[in-house]
Amino acid sequence: MAGKILIIGACGQIGTELTLKLRDLYGNDKVVASDIREGSEELMESGPFEIADATDADLIESLINKHGVSEVYLMAAMLSATAEKAPMKAWNLNMDSLFHILNFAKDKKIEKVFWPSSIAVFGPTTPKNDTPQTTIMEPSTVYGISKQTGERWCEYFHDKYGVDVRSLRYPGIISYKTLPGGGTTDYAIEIFHEALKKKSYTSFLDENTGLPMMYMDDAIKATVDIMEAPSEKVKVRSSYNLSALSFTPKDLAEAIEKEIPEFKIAYEPDFRQKIADSWPSSIDDSEARKDWQWEHDFDLQSLVKEMLNGVSEQLKTAK
């Protein structure tokens, strides 16, 4: 790595833990965090931080020059459920921020880009089980439309200008360290807090809604792995399918009951059900596993234990 890393959107759910992991790997001073607001105490105190609007190209360029940045992780985005409430704002944030970074890479101001895509690129016409890498997409949400468009631009900038851009289609990400950010898979985080506080939870998705999910540590591992892979191994330049687990709210509730026998779940699907229904229930990520040897570590029960332990510690310290 020639220069420093800049993470844009470092205070979000994935950005926070990714920043801390990259600082652990490469050194605190090598990783510059930035966001439109300040983040957690741990994030702010562990290394350099800049307040920055991801859509402000001049400001982002000044940070690249100021810190000698060679790699950018663009984690800023408006997520699925939130984006439905503010479509144009979401489109502008999600697309303008990407164009700025791709253009900086095209102009050789930076060397490498990571940009996250999502299972939201798939739509109601996509095969729901073992969704292939290349398939019908037709997303039906603002977030999914912006991510599919972003994938096309990433591949275009790589093919036409040689931009070294790498991307993963994240499934639902589960973590106890940062709060959910307005996504359709947030139930799988909220459920642990409610299980420990109230021994009950009301899911906003139907009990049989299967969705691809992943523990945060695996998502961070995949992100680091694809960025560290030799360029010739990264054969997909739109975005790679990525998978670890697939489960329903009912599956998750039953796994929690093994740890908390008195736990009870109820179901009151809301507008997020329609979003979830348009997404795959399981993903075929064999190309990532073949090209750069992706492997996940966490199964459902080990994820549940990690989450209950982590949330339990948080609740103790909050008292």
C-alpha positions as CSV (number, residue, x, y, z in Angstrom):
1,M,0.0,0.0,0.0
2,A,1.7,3.1,-1.3
3,G,-0.3,5.8,0.6
4,K,-3.0,6.1,3.2
5,I,-6.5,4.8,3.3
6,L,-9.5,7.1,3.4
7,I,-12.8,5.7,4.6
8,I,-15.8,7.8,3.6
9,G,-18.9,7.1,5.7
10,A,-16.7,5.7,8.5
11,C,-19.4,6.2,11.2
12,G,-22.0,3.9,9.7
13,Q,-22.7,0.3,10.7
14,I,-20.0,-1.3,8.5
15,G,-17.7,1.8,8.3
16,T,-17.1,1.9,12.1
17,E,-15.9,-1.7,12.4
18,L,-14.1,-1.6,9.1
19,T,-12.1,1.5,10.2
20,L,-11.0,-0.1,13.4
21,K,-10.0,-3.4,11.6
22,L,-8.0,-1.5,9.0
23,R,-6.3,0.6,11.7
24,D,-5.5,-2.7,13.5
25,L,-4.0,-4.2,10.4
26,Y,-2.1,-1.2,8.9
27,G,-1.6,1.2,11.8
28,N,-3.8,3.9,13.2
29,D,-2.2,6.8,11.4
30,K,-2.5,5.0,8.0
31,V,-6.3,5.0,8.0
32,V,-8.2,8.4,7.8
33,A,-11.8,8.1,8.9
34,S,-14.4,10.6,7.6
35,D,-18.1,11.2,7.9
36,I,-20.7,14.0,7.9
37,R,-20.9,13.6,11.7
38,E,-18.6,12.4,14.5
39,G,-18.6,8.7,15.4
40,S,-18.0,6.5,18.4
41,E,-15.4,7.5,21.1
42,E,-13.3,4.5,20.0
43,L,-13.3,5.5,16.4
44,M,-12.6,9.2,17.1
45,E,-9.7,8.5,19.5
46,S,-8.0,5.7,17.5
47,G,-6.8,7.7,14.5
48,P,-7.2,10.7,12.2
49,F,-10.8,11.9,11.5
50,E,-12.3,14.5,9.2
51,I,-15.8,15.9,8.9
52,A,-16.8,15.5,5.3
53,D,-19.8,15.4,3.0
54,A,-19.4,12.4,0.6
55,T,-21.0,14.5,-2.2
56,D,-18.6,17.4,-1.9
57,A,-16.0,16.5,-4.6
58,D,-13.6,19.4,-3.8
59,L,-13.5,18.6,-0.1
60,I,-12.9,14.9,-0.7
61,E,-10.1,15.8,-3.2
62,S,-8.5,18.1,-0.6
63,L,-8.5,15.2,2.0
64,I,-6.9,12.9,-0.6
65,N,-4.2,15.5,-1.1
66,K,-3.8,16.5,2.5
67,H,-3.3,12.9,3.8
68,G,-1.6,11.3,0.8
69,V,-4.4,8.9,0.2
70,S,-4.0,6.0,-2.3
71,E,-7.0,3.8,-1.4
72,V,-10.6,4.9,-0.8
73,Y,-13.4,2.9,0.8
74,L,-16.7,4.6,-0.1
75,M,-19.1,3.4,2.6
76,A,-21.5,6.3,2.6
77,A,-25.0,5.5,1.4
78,M,-28.6,5.9,2.3
79,L,-30.0,2.4,3.0
80,S,-33.1,0.6,1.8
81,A,-35.9,1.5,4.2
82,T,-34.6,5.1,4.7
83,A,-34.1,5.7,1.0
84,E,-37.7,4.9,0.2
85,K,-38.7,7.9,2.3
86,A,-36.4,10.3,0.4
87,P,-35.8,8.9,-3.1
88,M,-34.0,11.9,-4.7
89,K,-31.8,12.6,-1.7
90,A,-30.8,8.9,-1.6
91,W,-30.1,8.8,-5.3
92,N,-27.9,11.9,-5.2
93,L,-25.9,10.7,-2.2
94,N,-25.4,7.2,-3.5
95,M,-24.5,8.2,-7.0
96,D,-22.7,11.5,-6.8
97,S,-20.3,10.2,-4.1
98,L,-19.4,7.2,-6.3
99,F,-18.8,9.3,-9.5
100,H,-16.4,11.6,-7.6
101,I,-14.3,8.6,-6.4
102,L,-14.3,6.8,-9.8
103,N,-13.2,10.0,-11.5
104,F,-10.4,10.5,-9.0
105,A,-9.2,7.0,-9.7
106,K,-9.5,7.6,-13.5
107,D,-7.4,10.7,-13.1
108,K,-4.8,8.7,-11.2
109,K,-5.3,10.7,-8.0
110,I,-5.9,7.4,-6.1
111,E,-4.9,3.8,-6.9
112,K,-7.7,1.6,-5.6
113,V,-11.4,1.8,-4.7
114,F,-13.7,-0.3,-2.6
115,W,-17.4,0.4,-3.1
116,P,-20.1,-1.8,-1.4
117,S,-23.1,-3.1,-3.4
118,S,-25.9,-5.1,-1.9
119,I,-28.4,-7.9,-2.4
120,A,-30.9,-5.0,-3.0
121,V,-29.7,-5.0,-6.7
122,F,-31.9,-8.1,-7.1
123,G,-35.6,-7.8,-7.6
124,P,-38.9,-9.7,-7.7
125,T,-38.0,-11.4,-11.0
126,T,-34.6,-12.6,-9.8
127,P,-34.3,-16.4,-9.0
128,K,-34.9,-16.4,-5.2
129,N,-32.9,-19.5,-4.2
130,D,-29.1,-19.7,-4.9
131,T,-29.2,-16.5,-6.8
132,P,-26.4,-16.7,-9.4
133,Q,-23.7,-14.1,-9.9
134,T,-25.1,-13.1,-13.3
135,T,-28.9,-13.1,-13.4
136,I,-32.0,-10.9,-14.0
137,M,-31.9,-8.0,-11.5
138,E,-34.7,-5.5,-11.9
139,P,-34.5,-3.9,-8.4
140,S,-37.7,-2.3,-7.1
141,T,-36.2,0.0,-4.5
142,V,-34.4,3.3,-4.7
143,Y,-31.4,1.8,-2.9
144,G,-31.4,-1.2,-5.2
145,I,-31.6,0.9,-8.3
146,S,-28.7,3.1,-7.2
147,K,-26.6,0.0,-6.3
148,Q,-27.3,-1.7,-9.6
149,T,-26.4,1.5,-11.5
150,G,-23.3,1.8,-9.4
151,E,-22.2,-1.7,-10.4
152,R,-22.5,-0.8,-14.0
153,W,-20.4,2.3,-13.6
154,C,-17.8,0.4,-11.6
155,E,-17.4,-2.1,-14.4
156,Y,-17.4,0.6,-17.0
157,F,-14.6,2.6,-15.3
158,H,-12.6,-0.5,-14.9
159,D,-13.0,-1.7,-18.5
160,K,-12.6,1.8,-20.1
161,Y,-10.1,3.5,-17.9
162,G,-8.4,0.7,-16.0
163,V,-9.8,1.8,-12.6
164,D,-9.0,-0.8,-9.9
165,V,-12.4,-0.8,-8.3
166,R,-13.6,-3.8,-6.1
167,S,-17.0,-4.5,-4.8
168,L,-19.1,-6.9,-2.8
169,R,-22.9,-7.4,-2.7
170,Y,-23.4,-7.4,1.0
171,P,-26.2,-9.5,2.5
172,G,-27.9,-8.4,5.7
173,I,-25.1,-7.5,8.2
174,I,-25.5,-8.4,11.9
175,S,-23.4,-6.6,14.6
176,Y,-23.8,-5.6,18.2
177,K,-21.2,-2.8,18.1
178,T,-23.1,-0.2,16.0
179,L,-26.9,0.5,15.8
180,P,-28.9,-0.4,12.7
181,G,-28.9,2.2,10.0
182,G,-32.4,2.0,8.4
183,G,-32.1,-1.3,6.5
184,T,-34.7,-4.0,5.9
185,T,-32.6,-6.6,7.7
186,D,-32.4,-4.6,10.9
187,Y,-34.8,-6.9,12.7
188,A,-31.9,-9.4,13.0
189,I,-30.1,-6.9,15.2
190,E,-33.1,-5.4,17.1
191,I,-34.2,-8.9,18.1
192,F,-31.2,-9.5,20.3
193,H,-31.6,-6.2,22.3
194,E,-35.3,-7.0,22.9
195,A,-34.6,-10.6,23.7
196,L,-32.3,-9.5,26.5
197,K,-34.4,-6.6,27.7
198,K,-38.0,-7.9,27.4
199,K,-37.6,-11.6,26.5
200,S,-39.9,-10.8,23.6
201,Y,-39.8,-9.2,20.1
202,T,-42.2,-8.2,17.4
203,S,-40.7,-8.7,14.0
204,F,-41.5,-6.3,11.1
205,L,-41.0,-9.2,8.7
206,D,-43.1,-12.4,8.4
207,E,-41.8,-15.5,10.2
208,N,-40.9,-17.3,6.9
209,T,-39.1,-14.5,5.2
210,G,-35.7,-16.1,4.4
211,L,-32.9,-13.6,3.7
212,P,-29.1,-13.9,3.2
213,M,-27.3,-12.7,6.4
214,M,-23.8,-12.4,7.6
215,Y,-22.0,-11.7,10.9
216,M,-20.1,-8.4,10.8
217,D,-16.7,-10.1,11.4
218,D,-17.2,-12.1,8.2
219,A,-18.3,-9.0,6.2
220,I,-15.1,-7.2,7.3
221,K,-13.0,-10.2,6.5
222,A,-14.4,-10.4,3.0
223,T,-13.8,-6.7,2.5
224,V,-10.2,-7.0,3.6
225,D,-9.7,-10.2,1.5
226,I,-10.9,-8.7,-1.8
227,M,-8.9,-5.6,-1.3
228,E,-5.7,-7.6,-0.5
229,A,-6.2,-10.0,-3.4
230,P,-3.9,-9.6,-6.4
231,S,-5.6,-7.6,-9.2
232,E,-5.6,-10.5,-11.6
233,K,-7.6,-12.6,-9.2
234,V,-10.5,-10.1,-9.0
235,K,-12.3,-11.1,-12.2
236,V,-15.7,-9.5,-11.4
237,R,-15.5,-5.7,-11.5
238,S,-19.2,-5.0,-11.1
239,S,-19.7,-6.6,-7.7
240,Y,-19.3,-10.1,-6.3
241,N,-22.1,-12.1,-4.8
242,L,-21.3,-12.7,-1.1
243,S,-22.9,-15.2,1.3
244,A,-22.6,-16.9,4.6
245,L,-26.0,-17.7,6.1
246,S,-29.7,-17.6,5.1
247,F,-32.4,-17.7,7.8
248,T,-35.9,-16.5,8.6
249,P,-37.1,-14.6,11.6
250,K,-38.5,-17.9,12.9
251,D,-35.1,-19.7,12.5
252,L,-33.4,-16.8,14.4
253,A,-36.0,-16.9,17.1
254,E,-35.6,-20.6,17.6
255,A,-31.8,-20.2,17.8
256,I,-32.2,-17.5,20.5
257,E,-34.7,-19.7,22.4
258,K,-31.8,-22.3,22.8
259,E,-30.0,-19.6,24.8
260,I,-33.0,-17.8,26.3
261,P,-35.8,-20.5,26.7
262,E,-38.4,-18.0,27.8
263,F,-38.0,-15.8,24.7
264,K,-41.2,-15.2,22.6
265,I,-41.6,-13.7,19.1
266,A,-44.6,-12.1,17.4
267,Y,-45.0,-10.9,13.8
268,E,-46.4,-7.6,12.5
269,P,-45.1,-7.1,9.0
270,D,-44.8,-3.5,7.8
271,F,-43.7,-1.7,4.6
272,R,-40.3,-3.4,4.8
273,Q,-42.0,-6.8,4.1
274,K,-42.5,-5.8,0.5
275,I,-38.8,-4.8,0.2
276,A,-37.7,-8.2,1.7
277,D,-40.0,-10.1,-0.6
278,S,-38.2,-8.6,-3.6
279,W,-34.8,-9.9,-2.5
280,P,-33.3,-13.4,-2.7
281,S,-33.6,-15.9,0.1
282,S,-30.1,-17.4,-0.6
283,I,-27.1,-16.5,-2.7
284,D,-24.6,-18.4,-4.8
285,D,-21.2,-16.9,-4.1
286,S,-19.1,-19.6,-5.7
287,E,-17.2,-17.1,-7.9
288,A,-15.9,-15.2,-4.8
289,R,-14.9,-18.5,-3.2
290,K,-13.1,-19.6,-6.4
291,D,-11.5,-16.3,-7.5
292,W,-10.1,-15.0,-4.2
293,Q,-10.8,-17.9,-1.8
294,W,-13.5,-16.3,0.2
295,E,-14.6,-18.4,3.2
296,H,-17.0,-17.4,6.1
297,D,-16.4,-18.3,9.7
298,F,-19.8,-17.9,11.6
299,D,-22.8,-20.2,11.5
300,L,-26.2,-19.3,12.9
301,Q,-25.7,-20.6,16.5
302,S,-22.2,-19.1,16.8
303,L,-23.6,-15.8,15.5
304,V,-26.4,-15.9,18.1
305,K,-23.9,-16.5,21.0
306,E,-21.7,-13.7,19.9
307,M,-24.6,-11.3,19.6
308,L,-26.2,-12.2,22.9
309,N,-22.8,-11.9,24.7
310,G,-22.0,-8.6,23.0
311,V,-25.4,-6.9,23.6
312,S,-25.5,-8.2,27.2
313,E,-22.2,-6.5,27.9
314,Q,-23.5,-3.3,26.3
315,L,-26.6,-3.3,28.5
316,K,-24.5,-3.8,31.6
317,T,-22.2,-0.9,30.9
318,A,-25.2,1.3,29.9
319,K,-26.8,1.0,33.4
